[in-house]
Amino acid sequence: MTVRRLRLIGIGPGGPDDLTVTAVRALNSVDVFLVADKEAEAGRAGTGGLVAVRQEICRRHSTGDYRVIAVPDPPRDRTPEVYGAEVRDWHAARAEAYEIALLEQVLDGETVGLLVWGDPSLYDSTIRVVERIRMRGRLDIDYDVIPGVSSVQMLAARHRIVLNVIGGPITVTTGRRLLEEVAGGAENIVVMLDGQLACSKLSGVWDIWWGAQLGTTDEELVAGRLPDVLPQIEKARARAKVARGWVMDTYLLRRASAGPS
Ligand SMILES: C[S@@+](CC[C@H](N)C(=O)[O-])C[C@H]1O[C@@H](n2cnc3c(N)ncnc32)[C@H](O)[C@@H]1O
């Protein structure tokens, strides 16, 4: 069976120097990078900025010769009725697109790099997609995962906070699930993937530590009591979007009664 060696490299949340030394070494072992071309997906203009960050990282940190293969990303329904099923179908389609690229455009013996935003373990499909390629059985995939700084770590560092209260748990969730988690008793919550600021619907007394474009030159930070700082967050979010054409934000919410930090 054809063998392909893959390296899944966490590149941090957007700052071109926020990679580990191990990640830089891994970059330099790569012959060919596979890059998902998200602008092939209708209505996703602006994601080219994310490709530009990856290119800048390679330009700064990779000293060797490498090729880049852009793999058009399969179209995706972002407001599906059945969310899990839609995501699984999309993983399957992406696995097939990557498999074709690995079979047709990569030479035997070459090392393939996949640059993963933030850390590969957190709200990222790359590991699942690579596992799917393995399961399809046409390629013998040998891969490793190099951790990266996640946007959650960057948020905590920028605000100089510890994510948990002493001895307490942390919930990491999406904007879509925030209200459910709160109804279930969560009081110390990191929220990602929230295009709508779901926290604006919360009742009760909460503190928020919010950050957008963390690690980049357009970084925005706001902290304080909800809802006092919500207007400030909305303005900062709009500014961030104007600066780059896209906005990625993450925040920690803590019920004011949750305990000492
Ligand atoms: C698909 S997830 C990828 C998370 C990534 N694997 C990580 O470790 O940060 C995308 C979400 O991560 C968060 N995110 C990623 N980069 C960010 C950044 N530079 N600033 C703030 N939030 C970011 C946002 O919540 C965004 O909606």
PDBQT file of the ligand as one rigid body, heavy atoms in Angstrom, charges set to zero:
ROOT
HETATM    1  C1  LIG A 301     -12.393  26.228  14.642  1.00  0.00    +0.000 C 
HETATM    2  S1  LIG A 301     -11.971  26.870  16.201  1.00  0.00    +0.000 S 
HETATM    3  C2  LIG A 301     -10.263  26.556  16.230  1.00  0.00    +0.000 C 
HETATM    4  C3  LIG A 301      -9.656  26.650  17.601  1.00  0.00    +0.000 C 
HETATM    5  C4  LIG A 301      -8.155  26.411  17.581  1.00  0.00    +0.000 C 
HETATM    6  N1  LIG A 301      -7.846  25.020  17.310  1.00  0.00    +0.000 N 
HETATM    7  C5  LIG A 301      -7.488  26.830  18.887  1.00  0.00    +0.000 C 
HETATM    8  O1  LIG A 301      -6.764  26.007  19.484  1.00  0.00    +0.000 OA
HETATM    9  O2  LIG A 301      -7.628  27.995  19.265  1.00  0.00    +0.000 OA
HETATM   10  C6  LIG A 301     -12.084  28.584  15.867  1.00  0.00    +0.000 C 
HETATM   11  C7  LIG A 301     -12.434  29.382  17.121  1.00  0.00    +0.000 C 
HETATM   12  O3  LIG A 301     -11.262  29.509  17.905  1.00  0.00    +0.000 OA
HETATM   13  C8  LIG A 301     -11.213  30.775  18.497  1.00  0.00    +0.000 C 
HETATM   14  N2  LIG A 301     -10.039  31.488  17.965  1.00  0.00    +0.000 N 
HETATM   15  C9  LIG A 301      -9.128  31.031  17.091  1.00  0.00    +0.000 A 
HETATM   16  N3  LIG A 301      -8.164  31.934  16.874  1.00  0.00    +0.000 NA
HETATM   17  C10 LIG A 301      -8.449  32.996  17.642  1.00  0.00    +0.000 A 
HETATM   18  C11 LIG A 301      -7.825  34.259  17.869  1.00  0.00    +0.000 A 
HETATM   19  N4  LIG A 301      -6.691  34.589  17.242  1.00  0.00    +0.000 N 
HETATM   20  N5  LIG A 301      -8.403  35.108  18.750  1.00  0.00    +0.000 NA
HETATM   21  C12 LIG A 301      -9.534  34.788  19.404  1.00  0.00    +0.000 A 
HETATM   22  N6  LIG A 301     -10.175  33.614  19.224  1.00  0.00    +0.000 NA
HETATM   23  C13 LIG A 301      -9.651  32.730  18.348  1.00  0.00    +0.000 A 
HETATM   24  C14 LIG A 301     -12.510  31.482  18.143  1.00  0.00    +0.000 C 
HETATM   25  O4  LIG A 301     -13.468  31.205  19.164  1.00  0.00    +0.000 OA
HETATM   26  C15 LIG A 301     -12.879  30.793  16.856  1.00  0.00    +0.000 C 
HETATM   27  O5  LIG A 301     -14.275  30.884  16.606  1.00  0.00    +0.000 OA
ENDROOT
TORSDOF 0
